[in-house]
Amino acid sequence: MKGTVVRLLAVGLLSLAARTAQAGVSVEVDTAKDKSLLASFDTFTSSCSGGIDSAVDVQWNSSLFRSSSTGTTSQAVVIVSLRYVNTCTGDSLMMSGFSLTPNGTVATDLSKGHVDAVVPVSTDPDFSPIMTATVNLSLDFTATGPLATIRNNDTSRGGGVITIDRFSTSSRPATATGSANATLPLSTGAKFVNLIGSSSLSASIGKDASGSVTIIKKTK
């Protein structure tokens, strides 16, 4: 599962946001500004004849501008995508979701950051039965390198959500540690699972982003 995250700054300008609806699909194009946190994790545990693998991607933006018929609002957002494969039970879950009420902070010099949130996630609504869970997330970020300007053209998908990032940002590479857990709907029954068992594969702390975030969500 490929890591993704967005952070986009429209340097003091209006946000470019639009929401459209098609049959069974909602498409939202938002502009974000200011700070961001990105992390990707992959944890493998050897067990039974194979093993258990969980991969988690986390994306946080401090200010997401969203437009609707009632006007434009700005709020923080965190997007979580996960893949959980358990060869012991035969389960293979891909889930995603987002929360508009995360708690996130980033130091002015991008030396460190933190995000915690409670994020509802679900599987793809095109495939019954639709399964849901809630991810409890708490991550600490520590910068490991100097500031650089990067451009990102990235797409991540999981559950019924596709996130497309088109942005440039000033960011520092980082390491993320912490916890992400959920009670997953496995075939053998609901089970509490720690989804993160080590530090991040990759992470970054960013600011002054410019670009767009497109969220395509199945609404069946």
VOPAGU-2260 file (C-alpha; in pm, 1 decimal, decimal comma):
REM VOPAGU-2260
SITE   aa  ch    i         X         Y         Z
SITE  MET   A    0       0,0       0,0       0,0
SITE  LYS   A    1     150,8     326,0    -107,9
SITE  GLY   A    2     183,8     608,1     142,1
SITE  THR   A    3       1,7     931,3      80,6
SITE  VAL   A    4     -73,4    1256,1     238,1
SITE  VAL   A    5    -153,5    1608,9     140,3
SITE  ARG   A    6     -75,5    1952,0     252,6
SITE  LEU   A    7    -156,8    2243,7      32,7
SITE  LEU   A    8    -124,9    2612,7      78,6
SITE  ALA   A    9    -297,4    2866,9    -136,1
SITE  VAL   A   10     -81,0    3149,1      -0,6
SITE  GLY   A   11    -348,8    3368,2     145,5
SITE  LEU   A   12    -582,9    3318,4    -149,0
SITE  LEU   A   13    -931,2    3177,5    -173,6
SITE  SER   A   14    -967,7    2804,3    -164,3
SITE  LEU   A   15   -1052,0    2623,9    -478,6
SITE  ALA   A   16   -1304,3    2369,9    -361,2
SITE  ALA   A   17   -1589,7    2196,6    -530,0
SITE  ARG   A   18   -1807,3    1901,1    -453,3
SITE  THR   A   19   -1993,0    1707,7    -718,0
SITE  ALA   A   20   -2205,4    1397,7    -698,1
SITE  GLN   A   21   -2240,1    1121,5    -951,4
SITE  ALA   A   22   -2428,2     794,8    -931,7
SITE  GLY   A   23   -2280,9     623,0    -627,3
SITE  VAL   A   24   -1975,6     849,9    -612,5
SITE  SER   A   25   -1895,8    1181,9    -443,1
SITE  VAL   A   26   -1597,7    1385,4    -562,0
SITE  GLU   A   27   -1454,7    1661,0    -344,1
SITE  VAL   A   28   -1165,4    1885,0    -452,8
SITE  ASP   A   29   -1026,3    2088,8    -163,5
SITE  THR   A   30    -744,8    2335,0    -109,8
SITE  ALA   A   31    -545,5    2316,6     211,0
SITE  LYS   A   32    -283,8    2542,1     364,1
SITE  ASP   A   33     -30,7    2565,6     641,7
SITE  LYS   A   34     106,3    2250,4     807,8
SITE  SER   A   35      96,2    1876,5     739,0
SITE  LEU   A   36     209,4    1539,7     874,8
SITE  LEU   A   37     257,5    1221,7     668,9
SITE  ALA   A   38     353,8     870,5     774,6
SITE  SER   A   39     351,0     517,3     635,4
SITE  PHE   A   40     389,4     203,0     848,8
SITE  ASP   A   41     421,7    -168,2     769,6
SITE  THR   A   42     435,6    -433,5    1041,5
SITE  PHE   A   43     481,8    -808,8     980,9
SITE  THR   A   44     449,5   -1074,9    1249,5
SITE  SER   A   45     544,3   -1434,3    1175,1
SITE  SER   A   46     263,7   -1663,5    1289,8
SITE  CYS   A   47      98,5   -1996,8    1201,0
SITE  SER   A   48     204,7   -2110,5     851,6
SITE  GLY   A   49     244,0   -1757,7     723,3
SITE  GLY   A   50     207,4   -1436,2     913,6
SITE  ILE   A   51      14,3   -1121,3     988,5
SITE  ASP   A   52      83,4    -798,6     802,5
SITE  SER   A   53     -64,9    -455,7     868,4
SITE  ALA   A   54      11,3    -144,7     665,5
SITE  VAL   A   55    -114,2     199,3     764,6
SITE  ASP   A   56     -94,7     534,8     583,9
SITE  VAL   A   57    -173,6     857,1     771,5
SITE  GLN   A   58    -224,0    1206,1     629,2
SITE  TRP   A   59    -298,0    1517,7     837,4
SITE  ASN   A   60    -357,9    1874,8     718,7
SITE  SER   A   61    -402,8    2164,8     958,5
SITE  SER   A   62    -635,7    2368,4     733,4
SITE  LEU   A   63    -857,6    2221,0     465,7
SITE  PHE   A   64   -1078,5    2464,6     274,9
SITE  ARG   A   65   -1408,8    2309,2     169,2
SITE  SER   A   66   -1684,3    2478,8     -32,5
SITE  SER   A   67   -2056,5    2405,7     -35,3
SITE  SER   A   68   -2383,1    2582,2    -109,7
SITE  THR   A   69   -2367,6    2740,5     235,9
SITE  GLY   A   70   -2018,6    2886,5     191,4
SITE  THR   A   71   -1655,4    2798,6     254,6
SITE  THR   A   72   -1526,3    2645,7     575,5
SITE  SER   A   73   -1176,4    2564,2     695,8
SITE  GLN   A   74   -1094,8    2274,2     926,3
SITE  ALA   A   75    -827,5    2017,8     995,5
SITE  VAL   A   76    -849,9    1669,2     845,0
SITE  VAL   A   77    -679,4    1333,6     895,5
SITE  ILE   A   78    -709,5    1051,2     641,3
SITE  VAL   A   79    -626,2     690,9     733,9
SITE  SER   A   80    -588,5     394,8     498,4
SITE  LEU   A   81    -506,8      45,5     623,5
SITE  ARG   A   82    -445,8    -302,8     486,4
SITE  TYR   A   83    -460,0    -598,6     723,0
SITE  VAL   A   84    -375,3    -953,0     607,7
SITE  ASN   A   85    -392,3   -1246,1     850,3
SITE  THR   A   86    -299,3   -1583,0     701,6
SITE  CYS   A   87    -396,9   -1753,2    1028,2
SITE  THR   A   88    -763,4   -1654,7     988,9
SITE  GLY   A   89    -770,5   -1605,5     610,4
SITE  ASP   A   90    -869,5   -1238,8     645,3
SITE  SER   A   91    -765,0    -965,3     403,8
SITE  LEU   A   92    -910,0    -622,6     483,6
SITE  MET   A   93    -861,5    -292,3     305,0
SITE  MET   A   94   -1027,1      -2,0     486,1
SITE  SER   A   95   -1012,7     376,0     478,4
SITE  GLY   A   96   -1178,7     682,6     623,4
SITE  PHE   A   97   -1122,3    1030,7     756,9
SITE  SER   A   98   -1196,5    1256,3    1051,3
SITE  LEU   A   99   -1254,3    1632,0    1050,3
SITE  THR   A  100   -1183,0    1662,8    1423,2
SITE  PRO   A  101    -821,3    1551,5    1468,3
SITE  ASN   A  102    -580,4    1704,5    1718,9
SITE  GLY   A  103    -254,1    1801,7    1547,7
SITE  THR   A  104      43,5    2028,0    1613,1
SITE  VAL   A  105     366,1    2110,6    1428,2
SITE  ALA   A  106     666,2    2306,9    1560,3
SITE  THR   A  107     749,3    2629,3    1375,4
SITE  ASP   A  108    1089,3    2491,3    1266,2
SITE  LEU   A  109     929,1    2157,7    1165,2
SITE  SER   A  110    1146,7    1975,6    1420,1
SITE  LYS   A  111     857,0    1778,8    1562,9
SITE  GLY   A  112     484,3    1719,3    1535,8
SITE  HIS   A  113     196,5    1522,5    1684,1
SITE  VAL   A  114    -144,2    1402,5    1570,9
SITE  ASP   A  115    -412,2    1201,8    1746,6
SITE  ALA   A  116    -762,7    1120,5    1631,9
SITE  VAL   A  117   -1049,1     872,9    1634,4
SITE  VAL   A  118   -1112,6     777,2    1271,5
SITE  PRO   A  119   -1406,5     568,8    1140,8
SITE  VAL   A  120   -1301,5     342,9     851,5
SITE  SER   A  121   -1486,3     100,5     625,7
SITE  THR   A  122   -1437,1    -145,0     342,6
SITE  ASP   A  123   -1539,7     -81,3     -19,1
SITE  PRO   A  124   -1920,4     -39,0     -30,6
SITE  ASP   A  125   -1931,7    -221,5    -366,2
SITE  PHE   A  126   -1850,9    -548,0    -192,3
SITE  SER   A  127   -2095,6    -682,1      65,0
SITE  PRO   A  128   -2101,8    -704,1     351,6
SITE  ILE   A  129   -1966,9    -357,7     426,1
SITE  MET   A  130   -1742,2    -381,5     731,6
SITE  THR   A  131   -1656,2     -93,1     962,1
SITE  ALA   A  132   -1411,2     -19,9    1241,1
SITE  THR   A  133   -1271,7     273,1    1438,1
SITE  VAL   A  134    -898,6     349,2    1438,9
SITE  ASN   A  135    -758,5     514,3    1752,5
SITE  LEU   A  136    -450,0     701,7    1639,2
SITE  SER   A  137    -170,1     876,9    1830,0
SITE  LEU   A  138     159,8     958,3    1655,4
SITE  ASP   A  139     470,1    1161,8    1739,3
SITE  PHE   A  140     695,4    1292,8    1460,5
SITE  THR   A  141    1064,9    1383,5    1492,0
SITE  ALA   A  142    1252,9    1545,0    1203,3
SITE  THR   A  143    1561,1    1360,8    1076,5
SITE  GLY   A  144    1685,0    1588,2     796,8
SITE  PRO   A  145    1696,9    1942,7     656,6
SITE  LEU   A  146    1418,1    2143,3     496,4
SITE  ALA   A  147    1357,6    2090,9     125,3
SITE  THR   A  148    1089,4    2173,9    -130,4
SITE  ILE   A  149     923,4    1869,2    -281,0
SITE  ARG   A  150     651,8    1802,2    -536,8
SITE  ASN   A  151     413,2    1513,4    -489,9
SITE  ASN   A  152     178,9    1347,8    -738,3
SITE  ASP   A  153      39,4    1056,8    -546,2
SITE  THR   A  154    -273,8     843,9    -530,4
SITE  SER   A  155    -385,4     613,1    -249,7
SITE  ARG   A  156    -691,8     395,7    -229,5
SITE  GLY   A  157    -851,0     173,6      29,4
SITE  GLY   A  158   -1203,5      84,5     131,2
SITE  GLY   A  159   -1426,7     302,8     -85,0
SITE  VAL   A  160   -1199,8     609,5     -82,7
SITE  ILE   A  161    -943,5     730,4    -337,3
SITE  THR   A  162    -722,8    1026,3    -242,0
SITE  ILE   A  163    -531,2    1212,5    -513,8
SITE  ASP   A  164    -259,4    1459,4    -411,2
SITE  ARG   A  165    -118,7    1726,1    -642,4
SITE  PHE   A  166      97,7    1961,7    -439,6
SITE  SER   A  167     433,5    2114,7    -359,0
SITE  THR   A  168     547,9    2178,7      -3,9
SITE  SER   A  169     839,9    2269,6     219,4
SITE  SER   A  170     905,7    1968,6     440,7
SITE  ARG   A  171    1157,1    1780,3     651,2
SITE  PRO   A  172    1197,8    1401,1     650,0
SITE  ALA   A  173    1098,8    1250,9     981,7
SITE  THR   A  174    1040,6     939,4    1186,3
SITE  ALA   A  175     694,3     872,3    1327,5
SITE  THR   A  176     625,6     650,9    1628,3
SITE  GLY   A  177     316,7     583,6    1832,9
SITE  SER   A  178       5,6     372,0    1814,5
SITE  ALA   A  179    -286,2     290,8    1589,7
SITE  ASN   A  180    -532,5      27,8    1702,5
SITE  ALA   A  181    -878,2     -91,9    1611,1
SITE  THR   A  182   -1123,1    -372,9    1679,3
SITE  LEU   A  183   -1135,4    -534,5    1335,4
SITE  PRO   A  184   -1427,3    -745,1    1202,8
SITE  LEU   A  185   -1236,0   -1067,9    1132,2
SITE  SER   A  186   -1396,6   -1387,0    1005,4
SITE  THR   A  187   -1331,2   -1550,3    1342,8
SITE  GLY   A  188   -1496,0   -1262,8    1529,7
SITE  ALA   A  189   -1416,7    -906,4    1626,0
SITE  LYS   A  190   -1059,3    -871,2    1752,7
SITE  PHE   A  191    -859,9    -583,0    1903,4
SITE  VAL   A  192    -551,5    -529,8    1685,9
SITE  ASN   A  193    -243,5    -312,2    1727,5
SITE  LEU   A  194    -184,6    -199,6    1368,8
SITE  ILE   A  195     155,2     -36,0    1430,1
SITE  GLY   A  196     443,1    -231,8    1582,9
SITE  SER   A  197     747,2     -28,3    1483,4
SITE  SER   A  198     857,5     315,8    1367,1
SITE  SER   A  199     747,2     448,4    1028,5
SITE  LEU   A  200     881,3     332,2     694,4
SITE  SER   A  201     864,7     695,3     584,0
SITE  ALA   A  202     736,4    1021,7     728,7
SITE  SER   A  203     754,1    1396,2     680,2
SITE  ILE   A  204     665,0    1722,8     852,0
SITE  GLY   A  205     556,9    2000,1     615,8
SITE  LYS   A  206     441,2    2360,4     585,2
SITE  ASP   A  207     358,6    2619,4     317,5
SITE  ALA   A  208     196,6    2365,4      85,9
SITE  SER   A  209      32,2    2462,1    -243,1
SITE  GLY   A  210    -197,0    2243,3    -448,8
SITE  SER   A  211    -510,2    2034,6    -415,9
SITE  VAL   A  212    -652,0    1726,1    -252,4
SITE  THR   A  213    -916,1    1524,8    -436,4
SITE  ILE   A  214   -1121,4    1277,1    -233,4
SITE  ILE   A  215   -1334,8    1034,1    -434,1
SITE  LYS   A  216   -1571,2     833,6    -216,5
SITE  LYS   A  217   -1816,7     563,7    -313,8
SITE  THR   A  218   -2156,2     637,4    -164,9
SITE  LYS   A  219   -2347,9     321,6    -248,7
